[in-house]
Amino acid sequence: DHLRLYVNGELIDKYELPTEANSPRRQGIDWEGTYRLPALTHDAHVVAIATGPGVDGSYWRTAKPYQWLSEDWTPRVIGCSEAVWVDVDGDGRISSARDYAQRAVDNAKGDLPKLLNALSTYDEATAAQAAYLISKAPQPGQAEQLKLALKSASPKTQAGFERFQESLHRHTQALSMP
């Protein structure tokens, strides 16, 4: 009953699909549709995630997973498309967010404002990968320079760096747990 479309892991659109009661269906097909992607500036992977109500029949009930945070649970089913790679730059090969980030980091040669400016044409995934790459070889004073430079970075670049920092923080917390 719901469909979500992701480009490089970022939600770009969502639909509430028609239910059986209000939509004619062909046998074996729950829904058909076409989606035109927004203009992309670089290669990307596209994934569709469909979810629906859980199965409640005694023949194949949706099992409750282990959930230690809450007793509340609504059964749902999930389906996922393959990752569809789109060769936007037309070079005949698929470049990942990590590939683009590596090129941007290499071209910036340690100049953080130059790096953040280069990342402005990319998505959050590329910025998060760049944040990871520069964290592996920190330079003296880099944290303060980065904090200052991020203030004028594009919103997607800022979001990608924030996402990386949050992930790093959760990872560090998990490692310190007994």
matplotlib code that plots the C-alpha trace (Angstrom):
import matplotlib.pyplot as plt

x = [0.0, 3.1, 6.0, 9.1, 11.8, 15.4, 18.3, 21.7, 19.9, 18.0, 14.2, 13.0, 9.4, 6.7, 3.2, 0.2, -0.9, -4.5, -6.1, -8.0, -11.3, -10.7, -8.5, -9.0, -6.2, -4.9, -4.1, -0.7, -0.2, -0.9, 0.3, 2.0, 3.3, 6.0, 8.2, 10.4, 13.5, 14.5, 17.5, 20.6, 24.1, 26.0, 25.7, 23.3, 21.5, 17.7, 15.8, 12.0, 10.7, 7.2, 5.5, 2.0, 0.0, 1.2, -0.4, -2.8, -4.1, -3.3, -1.7, 1.2, 1.1, 3.7, 5.9, 6.7, 10.4, 12.4, 11.9, 13.3, 12.2, 8.5, 5.6, 3.7, 3.9, 2.0, 2.9, 4.1, 5.6, 8.3, 9.6, 12.6, 13.6, 17.1, 19.4, 19.1, 22.3, 21.9, 25.0, 24.2, 27.7, 27.7, 31.2, 30.1, 30.8, 29.0, 30.7, 29.6, 29.2, 32.5, 34.2, 33.0, 34.0, 37.5, 38.0, 36.8, 39.1, 42.1, 41.5, 41.1, 44.5, 43.6, 41.9, 38.6, 36.7, 37.7, 36.4, 33.1, 32.6, 33.2, 30.8, 28.0, 26.9, 26.6, 24.2, 24.3, 25.8, 28.8, 29.3, 29.1, 31.7, 34.0, 33.6, 34.7, 37.7, 39.0, 38.4, 40.9, 43.8, 43.1, 45.2, 46.2, 43.4, 41.1, 38.1, 37.9, 38.5, 35.8, 33.3, 33.9, 33.8, 30.6, 28.7, 28.9, 28.5, 25.4, 22.6, 23.2, 26.9, 26.1, 23.6, 26.1, 28.7, 26.2, 25.0, 28.6, 29.2, 26.0, 27.0, 30.5, 29.1, 26.7, 29.6, 31.8, 29.0, 28.4, 32.1, 32.2, 29.2, 30.0]
y = [0.0, 2.3, 2.8, 4.8, 5.7, 6.3, 7.7, 6.9, 6.1, 9.4, 9.3, 11.3, 10.4, 8.3, 7.1, 5.7, 3.0, 2.2, -0.6, -3.5, -1.9, 1.2, 0.0, -2.6, -5.2, -7.6, -11.1, -11.1, -7.3, -5.1, -1.8, -0.5, 3.0, 5.1, 7.6, 10.2, 10.8, 14.4, 15.7, 13.9, 15.4, 12.2, 8.4, 7.0, 3.9, 3.9, 1.6, 1.1, -0.2, -1.4, -2.0, -3.3, -4.8, -8.0, -11.3, -12.2, -15.5, -18.7, -20.1, -17.7, -15.2, -12.4, -13.3, -10.7, -10.0, -9.6, -5.9, -5.0, -1.3, -1.7, -4.2, -2.3, -3.8, -3.6, -6.4, -5.2, -6.9, -5.4, -5.8, -4.2, -3.8, -4.4, -1.4, 0.1, 2.0, 5.0, 6.1, 9.9, 11.1, 8.8, 7.5, 3.9, 2.8, 3.1, 5.5, 5.2, 8.0, 6.8, 7.1, 10.7, 11.6, 10.1, 12.2, 15.4, 14.7, 14.0, 17.1, 19.4, 18.4, 19.2, 22.5, 22.1, 25.1, 23.8, 20.3, 21.5, 23.7, 20.7, 18.6, 21.2, 19.5, 16.1, 14.4, 13.6, 10.2, 11.6, 14.2, 11.5, 9.5, 12.6, 13.2, 9.6, 9.9, 13.1, 11.6, 8.8, 11.2, 14.2, 17.3, 19.6, 22.1, 20.3, 20.1, 23.9, 24.6, 22.1, 23.6, 27.0, 25.9, 23.9, 27.0, 28.1, 24.6, 23.5, 22.0, 18.5, 18.7, 19.9, 17.0, 14.4, 15.5, 15.6, 12.1, 10.8, 12.4, 10.9, 7.5, 7.8, 8.8, 5.8, 3.5, 4.8, 4.4, 0.9, 0.0, 1.3, -0.7, -3.7]
z = [0.0, 0.1, -2.4, -1.7, -4.3, -3.2, -5.2, -3.5, -0.3, -0.2, -0.3, -3.3, -3.5, -1.9, -3.0, -1.3, -3.6, -4.5, -2.5, -3.9, -3.1, -5.2, -8.0, -10.8, -10.9, -13.4, -12.1, -10.4, -10.7, -7.7, -9.2, -12.3, -12.8, -14.4, -12.6, -14.2, -12.1, -11.3, -13.3, -11.9, -12.2, -11.6, -11.7, -9.1, -8.0, -7.7, -5.5, -4.9, -1.6, -1.3, 2.0, 2.9, 5.7, 7.3, 6.7, 9.5, 8.2, 10.1, 6.9, 7.0, 9.8, 9.7, 12.7, 15.3, 15.4, 18.6, 19.6, 23.0, 22.8, 22.5, 23.0, 20.3, 16.9, 13.6, 11.1, 7.7, 4.7, 2.6, -1.0, -2.6, -6.2, -7.4, -7.3, -10.8, -11.7, -13.9, -15.9, -15.9, -16.9, -19.9, -19.4, -19.9, -16.3, -13.0, -10.6, -6.9, -4.4, -3.0, -6.4, -6.8, -3.2, -3.7, -6.9, -5.1, -2.1, -4.3, -6.5, -3.4, -2.1, 1.5, 0.7, 2.6, 1.1, -2.4, -1.4, 0.0, -3.1, -5.4, -3.4, -3.9, -7.1, -5.5, -3.1, 0.6, 0.0, -1.8, 0.9, 3.6, 1.7, 1.5, 5.2, 5.9, 3.6, 5.2, 8.6, 7.8, 7.4, 9.6, 9.3, 12.2, 12.8, 10.4, 12.7, 13.3, 9.6, 8.6, 11.1, 9.6, 6.0, 6.4, 7.3, 3.7, 2.1, 0.2, 2.3, 0.9, 1.7, 5.2, 5.6, 4.3, 6.8, 9.6, 8.7, 8.8, 12.2, 13.6, 12.3, 13.7, 17.1, 17.2, 16.1, 18.9, 21.4, 20.3, 20.6, 24.2, 25.4, 27.6]

ax = plt.figure().add_subplot(projection="3d")
ax.plot(x, y, z, "-o")
ax.set_aspect("equal")
plt.show()
